[in-house]
Amino acid sequence: MTFPELPLSHLAQRLSADLALLELPARPWLKESAPDFDVIIVGAGLCGLTAAAALTLAGVTRILCLDKAPAGQEGPWITSARMNDLRTRKEAAGPALGIPSLTFRAWYEAQYGASAYQAMSRIPRALWMAYLTWYRAVLNLPVRNQAQVTRVEPGQRGWVEVDIATAQGKQQLRARRVVLATGIDGLGGPALPAVARQIPAHYIAHSADIIHPDQVAGKRVAVVGSGASAMDNAAFALENGAERVDIFYRRPTLPRIDKFTGIGHQGLTLGYVHLPDETKWQLMLAGEQAQIPPPRHSVQRVTQHANVAFHRASPLISLWEQDKAVTLQTPHGHFHADFIIFATGFQVDFQARPEFASFAHAVCQWRDRYHPAADQQHDGLASAPYLGEHFELLPKPGADAEQAAISTLYCFAFPAVLSHGKLTSGIPSIAEGAQRLTRGIVSSLLHEDRAELLARFQAYDTPELLGDEWQEADNFSALPLTP
């Protein structure tokens, strides 16, 4: 593997040596087949790049990542994310795939030194984006930027058609497998409560939207939600000159305990996928009900400002436009705002994504396979895709052979959490997720090519022995047996 000329050339050489010691990447082993690619990955953020790296190291070389964003702006890190620092602890190995010289720490220390790393409490998000850009470059991962995927359709011959729109025009690509690494909103979009539709759209934004400072400067801003994203957006508004910020949330108080931290260990990372459906559902339902608290430093970032108020037990009952502003009705009275940011999460809705329309009807969701008790119903969880052991989409029960082609698609994005645990929900366990995904894709491709594998086995005729290594006896007379 060759590396580009970068200021981090010494670390690149160290990485090259590490890979050589591990005999990585594996030599290519797939035959040249009719489709353009063996694997197309939709998305080149954290999940997409880690998946591409894991596949490359496993010897799957005909891959391509597609991302609608310009190079260096993939994912939310420097676009819609508004935290100052990552919430993940800095020691997490992240996408390094078991290779020490590929970690953020190695990258950071190569530039700033070990003492600077020790002094850093958390990773600045812009620096994380710079690390991912280096990760992509040093591994020479194939990414096509500013390529908008407009259609994904599994085909009859085991191929998946992927239509893209670029500045150069429209193009159709074909692949044997497609990985949907499309982020937290990857199989749907932002979730907005019905009350948001009561006012004109220019008064509102979702926390995943690009929000410019002039949209909040000098304004009365309402933030709806109580999670980390709500705090990040409230802080963003305050730091960019909002007149005041009011934070509204339904709960009687902010959540304080992250239940998943209490059970976070390697056993859960590796073994969650094999837990019974009932256990998975109960864990994730309890997590939804308890909610993950915003980080302490995120709340303190907000409360250092005097012009902010927290409104507990205050769901929005109604909204209406009044005097070129918005009036919010809650159980505790009326409030006024010029702009509202909904930090209300995301939803799985294949029908909301035109590029998935061709197969949306065939995807098995949890509501198709698991039926909880009446007091454990949860529509958000029920909408999640019910995935196979290696993140593959599954057809609905009783589907025909045509719908079975859905399993040439893989969901390597946040909606996989209910099926696979918290592998695709952030940085800490992303490498295990990518390796599990890779094992599944490799196994399925090998199974598909089994006839060619047998033919190659039969045709192989390179001798190990040349015939000059030994001399066979030409006298077969046996010695007499001794009594």
Helices and strands as residue ranges (DSSP letters): H 9-21, E 37-42, H 46-57, E 63-66, G 94-96, G 100-102, H 104-112, H 114-119, H 125-138, E 143-144, E 148-154, E 160-166, E 169-180, E 188-190, G 194-198, G 201-203, E 204-206, G 213-215, E 220-224, H 228-239, E 244-248, H 259-262, H 266-271, G 272-274, H 277-290, H 296-303, E 308-311, E 318-322, E 325-330, E 333-337, E 339-342, E 346-348, G 350-352, G 354-356, G 360-362, H 366-369, G 374-376, H 379-382, H 401-404, G 405-408, E 409-411, G 414-416, H 417-420, H 430-448, H 450-459
